[in-house]
């Protein structure tokens, strides 16, 4: 991960974590699967929710693998797992590129509209994972 900081004249900083997915063994496949799963959502609200989670975690200094916190990709996985629990995304094993090309979405998927109640459920979900290692499966949505 390459960390960049852009400084503009307005005294604001833009921090960017750049992952070279194709340079990392399996990295391009991870990027492809995340994109595939997000494209299975009924609208772009899942993508917006994942971005919101990443921005929140970064703003609260919760993105720090070396300091014992989750890295940015792990926050993406937690957000995706939550969206599966909320029935906003299907299990990854049910998603194929062919089904997306035909725009065949699972009929029971809900929009991931980021209301205060929805965000509250996300934080409860994160809290339920606890301090011990947890297992989340995007493949089976468990």
C-alpha positions as CSV (number, residue, x, y, z in Angstrom):
1,X,0.0,0.0,0.0
2,X,1.4,3.4,-1.0
3,X,0.2,6.3,1.1
4,X,0.0,9.7,-0.6
5,X,-0.9,13.1,0.8
6,X,-2.0,16.0,-1.4
7,X,-1.7,19.4,0.2
8,X,-3.6,22.3,-1.3
9,X,-3.4,26.0,-0.5
10,X,-6.6,25.8,1.6
11,X,-4.7,24.0,4.4
12,X,-6.7,20.8,3.7
13,X,-5.1,17.4,3.1
14,X,-6.3,14.6,0.9
15,X,-4.9,11.3,2.0
16,X,-5.0,8.4,-0.4
17,X,-4.1,4.7,0.1
18,X,-3.2,3.3,-3.2
19,X,-3.2,-0.5,-3.6
20,X,-1.3,-2.0,-6.5
21,X,-3.7,-5.0,-6.8
22,X,-2.1,-6.4,-9.9
23,X,1.4,-6.3,-8.4
24,X,0.3,-8.2,-5.3
25,X,-0.2,-12.0,-5.5
26,X,-4.0,-12.4,-5.7
27,X,-4.6,-8.6,-5.4
28,X,-6.2,-8.2,-8.8
29,X,-8.6,-11.1,-8.0
30,X,-9.6,-9.5,-4.7
31,X,-10.3,-6.2,-6.5
32,X,-12.3,-8.1,-9.1
33,X,-14.4,-10.0,-6.5
34,X,-15.2,-6.8,-4.5
35,X,-16.3,-5.0,-7.6
36,X,-18.3,-8.1,-8.7
37,X,-20.1,-8.2,-5.4
38,X,-20.8,-4.5,-5.3
39,X,-22.2,-4.6,-8.8
40,X,-24.7,-7.2,-7.7
41,X,-26.5,-4.6,-5.5
42,X,-29.8,-3.3,-6.8
43,X,-28.4,0.3,-6.9
44,X,-25.2,2.2,-6.1
45,X,-26.1,2.6,-2.4
46,X,-23.9,-0.4,-1.4
47,X,-20.9,1.2,-3.1
48,X,-21.7,4.5,-1.3
49,X,-22.0,2.7,2.0
50,X,-18.7,1.0,1.7
51,X,-17.0,4.4,0.9
52,X,-18.7,5.9,3.9
53,X,-17.4,3.2,6.2
54,X,-13.9,3.7,4.8
55,X,-14.1,7.5,5.2
56,X,-15.4,7.1,8.8
57,X,-12.7,4.6,9.7
58,X,-10.0,6.8,8.3
59,X,-11.3,10.0,9.9
60,X,-11.4,8.2,13.3
61,X,-7.8,6.8,12.9
62,X,-9.2,3.2,12.8
63,X,-7.2,2.2,9.7
64,X,-3.8,1.1,11.0
65,X,-2.8,-2.5,10.6
66,X,0.5,-1.9,12.2
67,X,-1.2,-0.3,15.3
68,X,-3.5,-3.3,15.8
69,X,-6.5,-1.9,13.9
70,X,-8.0,-3.1,10.6
71,X,-6.5,-2.1,7.3
72,X,-8.6,-0.4,4.7
73,X,-9.4,-3.6,2.8
74,X,-10.5,-5.3,6.0
75,X,-13.0,-2.4,6.6
76,X,-14.3,-3.0,3.1
77,X,-14.8,-6.7,3.9
78,X,-16.6,-5.9,7.2
79,X,-18.9,-3.4,5.4
80,X,-19.6,-6.0,2.7
81,X,-20.4,-8.7,5.3
82,X,-22.8,-6.3,7.0
83,X,-24.5,-5.5,3.8
84,X,-25.0,-9.3,3.2
85,X,-26.5,-9.6,6.7
86,X,-28.9,-6.8,5.9
87,X,-29.8,-8.5,2.6
88,X,-28.4,-5.7,0.5
89,X,-25.9,-8.0,-1.2
90,X,-26.1,-11.7,-2.1
91,X,-23.5,-14.3,-1.1
92,X,-20.6,-14.1,-3.5
93,X,-21.1,-17.7,-4.6
94,X,-24.5,-16.6,-6.1
95,X,-22.9,-13.8,-8.3
96,X,-21.5,-14.4,-11.7
97,X,-20.3,-11.9,-14.3
98,X,-22.8,-13.4,-16.7
99,X,-25.7,-12.7,-14.4
100,X,-24.6,-9.1,-13.9
101,X,-24.3,-8.6,-17.7
102,X,-27.9,-9.7,-18.0
103,X,-28.7,-7.4,-15.0
104,X,-30.2,-10.4,-13.1
105,X,-30.3,-9.1,-9.5
106,X,-31.6,-11.2,-6.6
107,X,-35.3,-10.0,-6.2
108,X,-35.1,-9.8,-2.4
109,X,-32.1,-7.4,-2.2
110,X,-32.7,-4.2,-0.4
111,X,-31.1,-0.8,-0.9
112,X,-28.4,0.2,1.5
113,X,-29.7,3.7,2.2
114,X,-27.4,5.1,5.0
115,X,-30.0,6.2,7.5
116,X,-29.0,6.8,11.2
117,X,-30.7,3.5,12.1
118,X,-28.8,1.6,9.3
119,X,-25.5,3.1,10.5
120,X,-26.4,2.2,14.1
121,X,-26.9,-1.4,13.0
122,X,-23.5,-1.4,11.3
123,X,-21.8,-0.2,14.5
124,X,-23.7,-2.9,16.5
125,X,-22.5,-5.5,13.9
126,X,-18.9,-4.3,14.3
127,X,-19.2,-4.4,18.1
128,X,-20.6,-7.9,17.9
129,X,-17.5,-9.1,16.2
130,X,-15.7,-8.4,19.5
131,X,-12.0,-8.2,20.4
132,X,-11.3,-11.8,19.4
133,X,-10.6,-13.0,15.9
134,X,-13.8,-13.4,13.9
135,X,-14.7,-15.4,10.8
136,X,-16.7,-13.7,8.1
137,X,-17.4,-15.3,4.7
138,X,-18.4,-13.2,1.8
139,X,-18.7,-16.3,-0.3
140,X,-21.5,-17.8,1.8
141,X,-22.6,-14.6,3.6
142,X,-22.0,-16.1,7.0
